[in-house]
Amino acid sequence: MSDVPCGTTIPTSIKQTTFSASTVCDVQCEWTTWFDVDSPSPGVPGGDYETYNSLIAAGKPICRNPEHIQCRAKNFPDVSIEKIGQVVQCDISFGLVCKNEDQPGWNKLCYDYEIRLLCCDDSAHCKTTTPSTTITTPAVTSTPCVHELCEWTKWYDVSYPQLQPGSGEFESLENIKAKGYALCRAPRDIKCRSVSFPDKPLNQLNQKVVCNKQHGLICRNRDQFPPICLNYEIQILCCSDVPCGTTIPTSIKQTTFSASTVCDVQCEWTAWFDVDSPSPGVSGGDYETYNSLIAAGKPICRNPEHIQCRAKNFPEVSIEKIGQVVQCDIYFGLVCKNEDQPGRNKLCYDYEIRLLCCDDSAHCKTTVTSTTITPTVTLEPCFCQFDGIFFSPGDVMYNVTDSAGCVVYAICSEKCEAERYLGPCISTTTTSTEKQQEPTSPITQNHSKCLNATCMDNGNIIYEYVTCPPVIDIICASGLPPKKIYDEEGCCYQYECEYCVGPNGEPKLPGEMWNSNCQECICNEDYTVHCKQVICTNPIKEFCNKKGFEPIQVLLPDDPCCPRTDCRCNPLLCSKVIKKCKPGFELTSGNYIDGCCIDLACKPKSVCVVDGNEYMPGATIPSSDACKTCYCTSEKDPKTQLNLAICSSISCKICALGYEHQPKPGTCCGECVQVACVIKTRDDNIEVLKPGEKWYYPTSNCSYYKCEQIETQFVTAVMKKTCPIIEPKDCESGMIQSTPDGCCKTCKAPRSCGVRNDSILIQRGSCQNTVTFTYCEGVCRSSSTFEKEKEKLAHKCTCCQELKSSYRQVQLFCPNGRTMNYKYTYVESCGCVHNVCVPLENLPGKE
C-alpha cells in the first residue's frame, strides 16, 4: 500500500473477500542470535556484563519472557560454560554476569562472553487460510487523507542529583535512551518540571537549568546556590502522520506551532579529545586536563555543562567499569595516575574526553535586508598559545623528556592547533612477567592449616582434612596444559591458564609481538616479555642562522620513534615579548619579525579603570568619599582611550523640627537624631523646647510645658502650680485673698485660738440624741531664733488648748420611751499654752 495524491484514479479492480474460518496453531519458538554488547574491563571491580538491561540499552531485540538461555565464551565456543574454568552467573532472570574479583588465581580477568535467548510466540506467526470471492467493481477515484497526530510521552526521571561538585541532574535525551526508553527522532516540544514542585514554573525555582528539545534537561550543581540541583523530570511531544478517521484519544491535543523570534539554549557535544598519551613509571599517567587541551589549541568552551570520559581502546565500556582509578571531573577534566592503579601492571590506559557546550544566543540568526559591499580584507596571522606565549604555524611549542626518559614535543599546525608527538625513549628495558612456579615435589603440609582437629567426649582427637572447592577442568586457549596453583595455605588447588600481559592489560600468547613506547616486545615460551629499543640511524645535523630559529629533533607521523634534526622557530629566543597587559588593555597580535617573532601590542578596551579594577560603562564605581557617587561613562579619555569615570556630590535632606544631623560612619549625611521636644499648642502653633526649658501660655501662669530627656527619649511634661487648701472657717471673715499671679487663694488673717463648737449625733444601741461639743482651735505663735550665747537655734512653741473644762451630762432618748444618761467633757475657755518643741535633728528618720 502507498499514498497517492488526491484525485488519482485507481484503475485496478477491488477484490471483496469474505473470511470464513480460522486455524489454531502451536507455540513457535526460535533462538536469537548470539549477543555480545559488553567487553571485559580489567581491574578488581571490572568484568563482563551481558545483562538484559545492557542488551536493551544497546538496542538489541530481545523477548520479554525468554524460555531458555545459553552462555559461552566468545573465544571458546565449543567449551561448555561449566568447564570454562571461571566463576560465571548464567541466569534466565537477568542474563550473564562475570566479575574479575570472583575468579581464582592471580590472573583475575574474565573472558569475553556472549549469550542467546529462546523466544516463543503463540499467535503472531499463525496464518488463517479462507476461501475468497473476487468481485470486480468499477474504477473509483480515491483521495487518501492523512493528518498529524501529536502526543505527549510519559514523564521521564532516569537520574537523581548527586552531591559531588562536578555532578548535577541530567535528564538528557541520550541518558533516557541509554535506559532503554524509545523516543521519537525529532521531538516537537519538551516540558520540564521539578518532581517536588510539579506545579511551579522553572523560572520560579531559583535554579539555572537548560531545557530544550535538542538535549533535554541539564542542571549543574556548580551553577546553583546552595550547590545542589533539584530532581527534575521531562516530557516529550512526539508527532506522526496517521490516516484520516483514526480515533484520537481525548487526552491527546492537536498542537499548532508558530514561528518565534526567541531561540532556546543550544547545546552540542565536542569531538573526542586525546592530547596526552600514558607515560610509564610510577609518576606517570594520562592527563586529559583543560590546561592540556588549551595548550594543544583545542576549541573548548569556558563553562562546560557536562563531561564524558572513556578509554580509547574500550569505547563501549563505561568509565565506572573500566577497572582503573580515574578522576573524570567537569572542573578540570580527566586525570589517571599510574601509582593509583591496582595490581602489578600499574599503567593507565589511553583516555579521551568530550564536553557538552551550550550557547544561548550565538546560534540565533536574524534575516535582514542587506546591501552587498565588497570590503578590503586584511588577513591577520593565526597563532598557537601555550604558557602565555604565542607560536606561529610550524613552531615547536615545547620539547621535553618525561620521567621515563621518553621525548615528548608539540608543533603548531597550519590551522593553529597543537599537534603532539611521542619520541623515542633513551633507556632500554627488559621486563618479564612474574609467574607463580608450580611445586615440583610433594609438599609436607602443616597439620594445623590443612587438618581440622576435633576433641570428642571420650577424649579422643579426630583429624579431618579441610574441605576444598571442587577442581574444575579447564582448556587453555594456547593449547598448553593448565598449571596447578595452590592457595595461600597450600591445602587446595585450582587449574589456571598462563600467558603474558600486554601494555593495556590484554593477554598475550607465546610468540606474539607488539610495539610499545618505541620498543619491540615479544612473549617468550616461558611467558616472559622481552623488549628491545627500536634502532634508529644517526640524524643529520643542521645549523640554523635565522633569528629566533634553533635546531631541534622532531618526529614524523610515519616514523614516531626516530627523530630528525630540523630548524624550528622558538619564541623564547625573541626579545621584548609582551606577555601581560595592564588593567584596561588586552593583548593583540601584530606582524611577523624575521619570519619567527611576533610583534604584540596592548589595545585599550571599552572600560573604566579605577584603582587597578575594570568597570563596564554604566557600572557604579566604589568611592572612598561617602559624599560622592561615581559611575563609568561612555566618554573616552583622549590620552589613554579608556572610558572616563565621573563623580557627583550627594545632597543631604533637611531634618524635621526637633532633629539635627549627626555623623554616622560609612555615610555622607549621617542621620537625623532627636535633640528637643516638639509641642503643638491649643492654637495649632509649634514650639520647640530643649531639655530643661519651660514654656508658659501667654494668658496663664498657673501651668507650663517642660521638656525632659530620659536616656534617648524626649518627653514633654505639663506642670501645674499646686495651691494650699484654705478653709473659710480657719480665716477671719473677709481675709481670704488671691495670690499675685492669680493662681491660688491665701488667708491674710487666720482666726486666733478660741472655743469652737460642733453638733454631733450620739448613739448607744437604739438610744440617741444630738449633743453640742466644744473644742479649741486657732493660730498660736511659734518661732525658731538663733541665740548668740548658746550658738544654736532656740525654739518657742505654743499650742491652742483648753484652759478650763467641765463634765456635763445629757439624756439619750430610746424608742420605748425610756432615757439613758450620757456624760462628756465640755470646754469652757481656750488659750495659747507653751509646749516643748522637738528639734528637727531629733525627729524620727532624720539625721
Helices and strands as residue ranges (DSSP letters): E 9-10, E 28-31, E 47-51, H 52-57, E 68-73, G 81-83, E 89-91, E 95-99, G 100-102, E 113-121, E 140-141, E 146-152, E 168-172, H 173-178, E 189-194, G 202-204, E 209-212, E 216-220, G 221-223, E 232-243, E 266-269, E 285-289, H 290-295, E 306-311, G 319-321, E 326-329, E 333-337, G 338-340, E 351-359, E 384-386, E 389-391, E 396-401, E 406-412, E 418-425, H 447-450, E 451-455, E 461-465, E 483-486, E 493-496, E 500-501, E 507-508, E 513-515, E 519-523, E 529-533, E 549-556, E 559-569, G 571-573, E 585-593, E 597-604, E 608-610, E 613-615, E 620-621, E 628-636, E 643-649, E 659-662, E 671-674, E 677-680, E 686-689, E 694-696, E 703-710, E 713-720, G 728-730, E 736-738, E 745-747, E 754-764, E 767-777, E 782-787, E 792-813, E 819-835, G 840-842
